[in-house]
Each structure stands twice: as structure tokens, then as C-alpha cells.
Amino acid sequence: MTGCQGEMENEEFDVYIEDSEGKVILDKTLKSQSNGFIDLWLPRDKTYRTKIEYGGKMVEAELSTIEGDNTCITTMQLR
């Protein structure tokens, strides 16, 4: 069995997600798991604007949940 390991285990991140119509889906502090990832479940067939902040750094990205899209996002880097 294989798996992924993120760099920041058990850390708290401010996570903001809104859908393409501007409806806020999530606006709260979430803790990463022991594997360094944040587990999110978002409604299908939508596009989301996502912002994650930690320690004065931030990353913004557009995510989507349309069939065929990636379900594990590993490209978001805090800057």
C-alpha cells in the first residue's frame, strides 16, 4: 500500500471556500491530519474559489468537483 505525506501535520489553517455564485461554503479554522492533509468534502459538479492561510502565508486556487477532476490536490503551496 502507498500513501501521500504532506509537510505540515496537525497544524491549524484558516480555510475559506466559496462557490462560483459567491455563496460561502466554508469559513473556519481546520486542523490538518497526521498525514499533513486537510480532508474536505464539497458538493459535486461545482467550481470553488479556495483560500488557505497559515502563519502569515496564503494560497488561493480554483477547485472543481466535476467528474474526472482530481480528488487529491497536492499543488497548493503557501507563499
C-alpha positions in Angstrom: 0.0 0.0 0.0 1.2 3.5 -0.7 0.1 6.9 0.5 1.0 10.6 0.5 2.6 12.5 3.3 2.2 16.3 3.5 4.7 18.6 5.1 2.6 20.1 7.8 1.0 17.6 10.1 -1.5 18.5 12.8 -1.4 22.3 12.1 -4.3 24.7 12.1 -5.2 26.6 8.8 -7.8 29.2 8.1 -9.8 27.9 5.2 -12.3 29.9 3.1 -14.2 28.4 0.2 -17.0 29.9 -1.9 -18.8 28.6 -4.9 -19.0 30.2 -8.3 -22.1 32.2 -7.3 -20.3 33.7 -4.3 -22.0 31.5 -1.7 -19.7 30.9 1.3 -19.3 27.1 1.7 -16.7 27.1 4.5 -15.0 29.8 6.6 -13.3 28.3 9.6 -10.1 27.0 11.1 -9.3 23.4 10.2 -6.5 21.2 11.5 -4.5 19.1 9.1 -4.4 15.3 9.7 -1.4 13.3 10.8 -0.6 12.8 7.1 -0.4 16.6 6.6 -3.6 16.9 4.5 -6.9 18.7 5.2 -9.9 16.5 4.4 -12.7 18.4 2.6 -15.9 17.2 1.1 -17.5 19.6 -1.4 -20.7 19.2 -3.4 -20.3 17.6 -6.8 -20.3 19.4 -10.2 -19.3 22.8 -9.0 -16.3 25.1 -9.1 -15.0 26.7 -5.9 -12.6 29.6 -5.1 -10.4 28.5 -2.2 -8.1 30.5 0.1 -5.9 28.9 2.8 -3.9 30.9 5.3 -1.2 29.9 7.8 1.4 31.8 9.7 1.1 35.0 7.5 1.3 33.0 4.3 -1.6 32.3 1.9 -2.6 30.3 -1.2 -5.6 30.8 -3.4 -6.8 28.3 -6.0 -9.8 27.3 -8.0 -11.0 23.8 -7.4 -13.8 21.9 -9.1 -15.7 18.7 -8.3 -16.8 17.8 -11.8 -16.5 14.2 -12.9 -12.9 13.4 -13.9 -11.4 16.1 -11.7 -8.6 15.3 -9.3 -9.8 14.4 -5.8 -6.4 14.8 -4.1 -4.9 18.3 -4.6 -1.2 18.5 -3.9 -0.2 21.6 -5.8 -1.3 24.4 -3.4 1.7 26.0 -1.8 1.7 28.7 0.9 3.6 31.8 -0.1 
